[in-house]
């Protein structure tokens, strides 16, 4: 597993943790768009999900086939133990770096 995780990958990890069992493509994109207040392209999220899975930070599973989706199943995502560890370590790093930082209020 590589330690290198890009910004979008990290945001996708956090979003999967927020959504829990309901984490699949469309809600992930919607949640990211809502919280970042910028357009998030679905294909870029799917690429990030694939990279995260290759790195062992998330795993996917297929749901039940749905008639309204033409018999296709949704792919749901979970954060692995390694993914949770990565988020925890990133959070600790940010907290250490922010300690003592003073931002001017303009």
C-alpha positions in Angstrom: 0.0 0.0 0.0 1.3 3.5 -0.8 1.0 6.4 1.6 0.3 8.8 -1.2 -3.3 9.9 -1.3 -4.4 12.9 -3.4 -6.9 15.5 -2.3 -9.9 14.0 -4.1 -9.0 10.5 -2.8 -8.9 11.8 0.7 -12.2 13.6 0.3 -13.8 10.5 -1.1 -12.5 8.5 1.9 -14.1 11.0 4.3 -17.3 10.9 2.3 -17.6 7.1 2.5 -17.1 7.3 6.2 -19.9 9.9 6.5 -22.3 7.9 4.3 -21.6 4.5 5.9 -23.6 1.7 4.3 -25.2 4.0 1.7 -21.9 4.8 0.1 -22.1 4.3 -3.7 -21.2 6.5 -6.6 -24.1 9.0 -6.9 -24.5 9.8 -3.1 -20.7 10.1 -2.9 -20.7 12.7 -5.7 -23.7 14.5 -4.2 -22.1 14.7 -0.8 -18.8 15.9 -2.1 -20.5 18.5 -4.2 -22.6 19.7 -1.3 -19.6 20.0 1.1 -16.9 21.3 -1.2 -19.3 23.7 -3.0 -17.6 23.0 -6.3 -18.5 20.8 -9.2 -17.3 17.2 -8.7 -17.3 15.1 -11.9 -18.6 11.5 -11.5 -15.9 10.0 -13.6 -13.2 11.5 -11.4 -14.8 10.0 -8.3 -15.0 6.6 -9.9 -11.3 6.9 -10.8 -10.5 7.9 -7.2 -12.5 5.0 -5.9 -10.6 2.6 -8.1 -7.2 4.0 -7.0 -8.3 3.8 -3.3 -9.4 0.2 -3.8 -6.0 -0.6 -5.5 -4.2 1.0 -2.5 -6.3 -1.2 -0.1 -8.0 1.8 1.6 -11.5 0.9 0.4 -13.3 -2.2 -0.7 -16.3 -2.6 -2.8 -19.2 -5.0 -3.0 -22.1 -5.4 -5.3 -25.7 -4.9 -4.0 -28.7 -6.7 -5.3 -29.7 -6.2 -9.0 -32.4 -3.6 -9.4 -35.1 -3.7 -12.0 -35.3 0.1 -12.2 -31.6 0.0 -13.2 -32.1 -2.5 -15.9 -31.1 -5.4 -13.6 -27.8 -3.8 -12.7 -26.5 -3.8 -9.2 -25.0 -0.8 -7.4 -21.4 -1.0 -6.2 -21.1 0.0 -2.5 -17.9 1.0 -0.8 -16.5 0.6 2.7 -13.3 2.1 4.2 -10.9 -0.7 5.2 -9.0 -0.8 8.5 -6.0 0.6 6.6 -8.1 3.4 5.2 -9.4 4.3 8.7 -5.8 4.2 10.0 -4.8 6.6 7.1 -7.6 9.1 8.0 -6.6 9.0 11.7 -2.9 9.6 10.9 -3.8 12.4 8.5 -6.1 14.0 11.2 -3.3 13.8 13.8 -0.8 15.4 11.3 -3.2 18.2 10.5 -3.8 18.9 14.2 0.0 19.0 15.0 0.6 21.3 12.0 -2.3 23.6 13.0 -1.2 23.9 16.6 0.3 27.3 17.1 -0.8 28.6 13.6 -2.4 32.0 13.8 -4.5 33.1 10.8 -5.1 36.8 10.4 -8.8 37.5 10.4 -9.5 39.9 7.5 
